[in-house]
């Protein structure tokens, strides 16, 4: 038996992304989804998911929009306009062997987003992790905040093959969503073929629809719509059942 969490990231990224995630939960395979607490459409996304069978985690975001902290308190994370540095800045620095993130700044912002998460949802995060950024200090900061507030930390960086959740090993499935010829069903099939049977496997998706904000701020656009279609396709569910894949939420592996 293969155990797999099919997770949706980016609740709050934009209004259209929220609608795609809601569709993927209501009619599809998503039972765990990550909230970006700092984003203007975070509350909208949570409202759409009310009453649905999904656990919501904190998808800590330090590369899009405005921080939950006063920008003056976290200078290493922000531009002159007070918004976060873009993800490209982190990628470029990582390629040069530099980490742009100051550990103390990251702790402050991750904790502020945790408080905002609770304000929006009225709950503790079902899991605690981060939007994909190349930074060792960010993940150290998350670990510090998780330990302080007894949060369910999912350690799984962009470079991680074997991560952990609450100290238990979890396997990271390969993502191909940035490929122009991306076929999400084929990628999911590869994940099943290569899945570990001795630990849960985490397949990360970014389902969503497209609006003006997404087009202006993300390089991942139309492939999000492909994932919505894949996640809601009955043939995909049948494939998983035929290959003895047990779909879990984070709440079922605590």
N, C-alpha and C positions, 0 to 999 in steps of 0.2 A: 504493500500500500504506500502510495506517495501522498504526503501531506503538503498542501500548498496554500499560502495566503496570496490572493490576487488583490493587490492594494492600489487604490487611486490616490495620487498626490494632487495638491494644488487647489483645495477648496478655498475660494476667496480670490483667486487670481484675477478673474473677471466674471461678469454676469453670465456670459455664454459658457465659460468653463464650468460654472456651477450647474447650469442646466444639463450639460453633458454628463457630469458626475451623478446628478440626481437620476437621470435616465439609466445610467449604468448600475446604480443601486436598485432602483425600482424594478427594472426589467432585465437586469443582467447579473453578473457574477461578483460584483463588488460588495464586500461586507466589512471592509476596513478602508477608511479614507482620512487623509491628512489635511488639517486646517492650517492655513497661513494666517496667524492671528492679527498681523499688522495691516492686512490689506482692507481697503474700503468695502469690498464685497464679502468679507468674512461672515458677517451676521446674516446676509442674504443666503449664503450657501448653507449655513446651519439651519436656517428656517426651512429651506427646501427639503432637508433630510429628516425633519421631525416626523416621528412615527414610523420610520423605515428601519429595517433590520441592518444596521450598520454601526460599527464602533468608530469613534472619531478620535484621532491622535493629533499631536502637535507636530506640524511640519514647519519647524523653525526656519524662518526666511531672513537672510541678511543680504539679499542681492536684488531686491525689487521693492519699490515703493518707499514709504517713510517708516522709520523705526518707531517702536513703542516708547523707547527712551527719548529723552531730550537729546537731539543730535550732538549738542555740545559736550555731552557726557561720554560719548563713544566715538571719538574722532577718527579712529582707524577704520571705521566701518562706513563712513559717509563721505559724500561729495560736498562741494561748497554750497550747493543748494539744499543741503540737509537730507537728501535722499540717499539710499544705500548705493554703494559702489556696484556697478553691473557685474554679472557673472564673468564676463570676458576679462575684467581686471584680475580676478582671482585665477583664472586659467593661465593668463599670461605670466603672472607672478610665479605660479606653481611650476611652469615650464622653465623658469629661471632659478628655481630652487629657493624662492622666497615665500613667506607666509605673511600676507597683508594684515591678518587679524591679530589684534592685541588680545591676549587671553582675558584680561579683566574687562575689556569692552564687550567681548562676546558673552561673558558670564552675565553682565548687566542686561544686555539685550535679550538673551535667551530667557532670563528670569522675568523680565518685563513682558515678554510674549506669553509666558506661562500664566502670569496674572491676567493678561488680556484674554487668553483662552478660557480661563475659568469665568471671567466676566461675561463672555459671549455665550458659553454653553451651560454654565451652572454646574459643570462636572470637572473631574480630573481627566487628563488625557488618557485614552486607552493605551497609548504608546507615545514615545517621546523620541523624535529624531530630527533630521534637518534636510532642507532643500539642498540639492547637490552642489556643494562648494568644495573646491580643492583647498582645504585648510586643516592642518592637524590641530591648531588651537581652537577652532570651532568645535571639534568633537571632544576635545578636553573640557571645554566650557560646558557642553551639554552634560557630560558625565558629572561635573561638579554640581550643576543645578539639579540633575536627577537625584544625586545622592542627598542633597540638602532637603529636597521636597519629597523624597521617597517615590519618585516617578519611575515608570516602566520603560527603561531605556533600551532602545533598539540601536545598537552600534552596527552601522553598515555604511561605510563611506563609499564614494564612487569607485574606489579601487579595491574594495573588499569582496572576496569570494566566500569566505566564511565569517559571518558576524556573530552577534549574540543578541538575545532578547531576555532581559531579566537574568543574565548570566548563563542562559542556556544557548547552545549553538544553533544558528540558523544559516541556511545557505542562500546566497544571493544569485538570482537568475540573471542571465545576460540581457541587457536592454539594447534594442536596435532602433528605437523610435526616432532617432535623428537621421536615419538612412532615408534618402529621397524615395527609394523603392520599397519602403517599409511595408511588410505584410504582417500585421500583428498576430494572425492565427498561426502562420508559419513560425514566428518567433516563440509563441507559446508552445507549439509542438516541440521545438528544440529544447525548451525549458523542461518539458515533461521527459523527453528522451534522456536528458542529462541530469535529471533530478536526483538528489540524495534521498535514500530511503531510511537513513538513520537520524534524520532531523527535518524539521519543517523547511520548506523552500519558499522564498519570498519573490514574487513576480510583481514588479512595480510598473504601473501604467499611469498615463496622464490623459484620461478621457476628457473630452470637452468639445464644445462647439466654438465657432470662431466669431469674434466681434472686433471692433476697431481697436480696442485697447490691446487685445492679444496680438493683433497684427503689428502694432507699433512697438510692443515690448518683449516679444518672444520669437525665437527661431523655431519653436515647435508649434506648428499651427494645424495644417490640414491632417497631419498624422494623428492628432488627437481625435478627430472625427472618425478616422478608421478604427480607432480603439473602441469608441462607443459602439460602432456597428458590430465589431467582433465580440465584445463582451455581452451583447444582447442577442446574439445569434444562437438559436436552439441547437444548431449543429455543433457548436463549440462545447456546450454543456454535455451533449451526447458523447463527444470525443473524450472528454475528461472522465465521464462515467465509464466508458469502455476501456480506458487505460488505468482504471482503479485509482483515480486522483481524488483524494478527500479534500474538499475546500474548507478552510478554516478561517476564522477571524483571529485577531490578536488576543481577544478575550479567551479563546479556547486553548492557547498555549502558555498561559501565565503559570 
